[in-house]
Amino acid sequence: MPSVIVVGGGVVGATIARELALAGARVRLLDARAPGDGATRASAGMLVPYIEGHPSSPLRELGRESLDLYDDFIVRLRRDSRSDIVYERCGTLEVALTQEGAEKLSAASGTLWREGVEARWVPAAIIPDLEPNVTPEAQGGLFIPQHGFVGVASLTAAAVAAAEARGAEVMVETGVLGIRRLPDGGVEVRTATDSWEADACVMAAGSWSSRIAVEGADPVPVTPIRGQLLQLSAPRGLLTRVIWGPAGYLVPWPDGSVLAGATVEDVGFDEGTTQEGRHDLMEMAVALVPALENASISDVRAGLRPRAPDDLPIIGRSKVVPGLVYATGHYRSGVLLAPLTAELVRRLVLDQSASTLPVLDPQRCGNL
Ligand SMILES: Cc1cc2nc3c(=O)[nH]c(=O)nc-3n(C[C@H](O)[C@H](O)[C@H](O)COP(=O)(O)OP(=O)(O)OC[C@H]3O[C@@H](n4cnc5c(N)ncnc54)[C@H](O)[C@@H]3O)c2cc1C
């Protein structure tokens, strides 16, 4: 079985490390900080392929496929890591606050239903039966029962633990500077103080992937898009489903708190939180659920979503360094897409006849 270095231990890299270790590969997982400390730390963990893209799109198809893997993925992950992972398929209620928005959601419910997705249009008068605390201003909603959310910190920690249980070596504070092809077809991975050789390498460094030099290749064109998220102390049972509105979303956490997200900001590599972000998210939360007006903010998090030019992930073999596989650019869907990404990468690393999906091919983004 090959030796593989996975660069980056976010939800994507950790899930890949586990998948490869389970398949028998000798895995070394390197992270510049500690696993889970990148965008993953701030993520709301929603599994909602049919929300942000009502029209059919490659991203929605990937999301649909990955969501189908989730139940089994969590069962096996809980078993392998012997840890608990928050995971709820509670459904989403996407709410329209204008008549025009309601018409769009109503049409979307028909389209999704025809595609075989259980998507129910909820007239305004019925919303209080489903979610009594949603604003009376709601003009209608779209209920999708199969959506849900997962605790991303616990998922990532469990994936790392499961990889380690299968012999993977995890190294923290080990920032990779460069990757190059070796004459025998393998790869060399270099940090400021060390270098390692392996049969293959997976680049899963999220927003920072562009900063890792791959000899002979263009930098990966992934840019950081900051997202801020609030955790609100709220009365237990305030909400039972994820509520999605025109300006953001609310996730009912099992401990009774509510996550309110998220901003979308192009501010480079700044991972700080801002007063403006807090204000906008509180405003969004209260517009959807007025009872949150007096909720206190128990935590504010920010993370850098890795965005590729076409908003699709970059998953596939490098043409420049044959032993290198890219797994980055997951932007707003890295948690949803993690199980599918891990499967795709396992095939690319372990099966030379496996080919890259054209829509995800790194070559679409330059000489990679
Ligand atoms: C506020 C917010 C809410 C979100 N909500 C959702 C959601 O509901 N559902 C969903 O699916 N997605 C969501 N996302 C997106 C999701 O969090 C990301 O797509 C996902 O975390 C990306 O994972 P990653 O492993 O690629 O990157 P990251 O989590 O950023 O991990 C990259 C890792 O690489 C390490 N690294 C960096 N440079 C180097 C280097 N040179 N050498 C070694 N290691 C390095 C970092 O330390 C980090 O640990 C959200 C994101 C944000 C910010």
The ligand as a Tripos MOL2 file, in Angstrom:
@<TRIPOS>MOLECULE
LIG
   53    58     1     0     0
SMALL
NO_CHARGES

@<TRIPOS>ATOM
      1 C1        -19.1120   30.7470    8.9330 C.3       1 LIG1
      2 C2        -19.0300   29.5340    8.0550 C.ar      1 LIG1
      3 C3        -20.1190   28.6890    7.9620 C.ar      1 LIG1
      4 C4        -20.0510   27.5590    7.1480 C.ar      1 LIG1
      5 N1        -21.1330   26.7230    7.0970 N.ar      1 LIG1
      6 C5        -21.0750   25.6150    6.3350 C.ar      1 LIG1
      7 C6        -22.1470   24.7070    6.3210 C.ar      1 LIG1
      8 O1        -23.1440   24.9250    6.9940 O.2       1 LIG1
      9 N2        -22.0400   23.5740    5.5600 N.ar      1 LIG1
     10 C7        -20.9330   23.3120    4.8120 C.ar      1 LIG1
     11 O2        -20.8950   22.2780    4.1470 O.2       1 LIG1
     12 N3        -19.8860   24.1600    4.8080 N.ar      1 LIG1
     13 C8        -19.9230   25.2910    5.5430 C.ar      1 LIG1
     14 N4        -18.8900   26.1640    5.5620 N.ar      1 LIG1
     15 C9        -17.7520   25.8930    4.6760 C.3       1 LIG1
     16 C10       -16.8210   24.8690    5.2810 C.3       1 LIG1
     17 O3        -16.5370   25.2160    6.6100 O.3       1 LIG1
     18 C11       -15.5530   24.8020    4.4450 C.3       1 LIG1
     19 O4        -15.8790   24.5030    3.0970 O.3       1 LIG1
     20 C12       -14.6340   23.7190    4.9810 C.3       1 LIG1
     21 O5        -14.3590   23.9110    6.3530 O.3       1 LIG1
     22 C13       -13.3320   23.6790    4.2030 C.3       1 LIG1
     23 O6        -12.5610   22.6690    4.7940 O.3       1 LIG1
     24 P1        -11.0520   22.4790    4.4230 P.3       1 LIG1
     25 O7        -10.5800   21.3010    5.2010 O.co2     1 LIG1
     26 O8        -10.8850   22.4810    2.9450 O.co2     1 LIG1
     27 O9        -10.3500   23.8280    4.9140 O.3       1 LIG1
     28 P2         -9.9670   24.3220    6.3800 P.3       1 LIG1
     29 O10       -10.9570   23.9120    7.3780 O.co2     1 LIG1
     30 O11        -9.6570   25.7540    6.2620 O.co2     1 LIG1
     31 O12        -8.6640   23.4870    6.7000 O.3       1 LIG1
     32 C14        -7.4360   23.7580    6.0790 C.3       1 LIG1
     33 C15        -6.3540   23.2750    7.0250 C.3       1 LIG1
     34 O13        -5.1130   23.3920    6.3710 O.3       1 LIG1
     35 C16        -4.1580   23.8520    7.3080 C.3       1 LIG1
     36 N5         -3.0650   24.4880    6.5680 N.ar      1 LIG1
     37 C17        -3.0450   25.7010    6.0000 C.ar      1 LIG1
     38 N6         -1.8770   25.9170    5.3920 N.ar      1 LIG1
     39 C18        -1.1390   24.8160    5.5750 C.ar      1 LIG1
     40 C19         0.1730   24.4380    5.2000 C.ar      1 LIG1
     41 N7          0.9570   25.2610    4.4950 N.pl3     1 LIG1
     42 N8          0.6390   23.2340    5.5940 N.ar      1 LIG1
     43 C20        -0.1410   22.3880    6.3120 C.ar      1 LIG1
     44 N9         -1.4000   22.7050    6.6990 N.ar      1 LIG1
     45 C21        -1.8830   23.8900    6.3250 C.ar      1 LIG1
     46 C22        -4.9210   24.8170    8.1920 C.3       1 LIG1
     47 O14        -4.2740   24.9750    9.4410 O.3       1 LIG1
     48 C23        -6.2630   24.1320    8.2950 C.3       1 LIG1
     49 O15        -6.3440   23.2790    9.4330 O.3       1 LIG1
     50 C24       -18.8900   27.2770    6.3910 C.ar      1 LIG1
     51 C25       -17.7810   28.1210    6.5220 C.ar      1 LIG1
     52 C26       -17.8380   29.2370    7.3410 C.ar      1 LIG1
     53 C27       -16.6290   30.1010    7.4770 C.3       1 LIG1
@<TRIPOS>BOND
     1     1     2 1
     2     2     3 ar
     3     2    52 ar
     4     3     4 ar
     5     4     5 ar
     6     4    50 ar
     7     5     6 ar
     8     6     7 ar
     9     6    13 1
    10     7     8 2
    11     7     9 ar
    12     9    10 ar
    13    10    11 2
    14    10    12 ar
    15    12    13 ar
    16    13    14 ar
    17    14    15 1
    18    14    50 ar
    19    15    16 1
    20    16    17 1
    21    16    18 1
    22    18    19 1
    23    18    20 1
    24    20    21 1
    25    20    22 1
    26    22    23 1
    27    23    24 1
    28    24    25 2
    29    24    26 1
    30    24    27 1
    31    27    28 1
    32    28    29 2
    33    28    30 1
    34    28    31 1
    35    31    32 1
    36    32    33 1
    37    33    34 1
    38    33    48 1
    39    34    35 1
    40    35    36 1
    41    35    46 1
    42    36    37 ar
    43    36    45 ar
    44    37    38 ar
    45    38    39 ar
    46    39    40 ar
    47    39    45 ar
    48    40    41 1
    49    40    42 ar
    50    42    43 ar
    51    43    44 ar
    52    44    45 ar
    53    46    47 1
    54    46    48 1
    55    48    49 1
    56    50    51 ar
    57    51    52 ar
    58    52    53 1
@<TRIPOS>SUBSTRUCTURE
     1 LIG1         1 GROUP 0 **** ****
